[in-house]
């Protein structure tokens, strides 16, 4: 269990990691798994399990995956 310590930044997004989308120099605001982003049509660089996206690219990812998420929820 993590304890909150005032003034300590715990995640990479809080530490100021950049956006992984190709050609983007903005700071990341969200972290997603590479598998979630792979089917959305965004071109991301780097390697590893996590993909870091800025606000604009996160919004584009949400819009691109909106229909597939809705279909996935309806199968429950």
N, C-alpha and C positions, 0 to 999 in steps of 0.2 A: 504494500500500500504506500502510495506517495503522500508525503506531507507537504503542504504548501509552505514555502519559505519566501518571505517577502523580498523582492528584488532579485530573485534567482530565476533565470529563464531556463525552462526544462526541455523544450522541444526545439527542433531545427527551424521551424517556422518562426518561433519567437526570437531565435538567434539571428535571423535575417538571411536565410538561404534564398537564392534567386529562383526565378521561374525556370522550369525545365523545358518549356515549349521552345521550339527552334526560333531563333531570332529575337527572343524577348529578353529584356534586361531588367524587368520589374522584380520587386521583392514578392516572394510567395506568401499567400494567405491561407492556403489549404494544402493538405497532403492526402493523396489518394493512392490506392494500390495500383501497380502497373497493369494488372489484369482489367481493372475497371476502366482505365483510360484507353486501352489498346483497341477496343471496338468502336470508339467514338469518332475516329477520323482526325484527331489532333496528332500532329507530328511532334513527338517529344524525344529529346536526346538523353544521354546519360545511361547509366546502368544501375541496377539495384532493384529492390522490391518496391520502393516508394517513388512517386512522382509528385513534385511540388509545383503548384500552379498559382499564378497571380489572379487577381480579381477578375480581369477580363477573360482569361482563358478558362477559369473555373466556371464562369457564367456561360461560356460557349459550350463547355463540356456538359453542363446541366441541361442546356437546351437540346444538345445532340442526343442525349440519352433519356430524355423525358418520356418518349413513347415506349421504349423498350422496358423502362422501369414500370410504367403503367400496366403493360401487358404481363409482366412478371408478377405484379401484385394481384392481378385479376385471376391468376391460376391458383391462388390459395384457396 
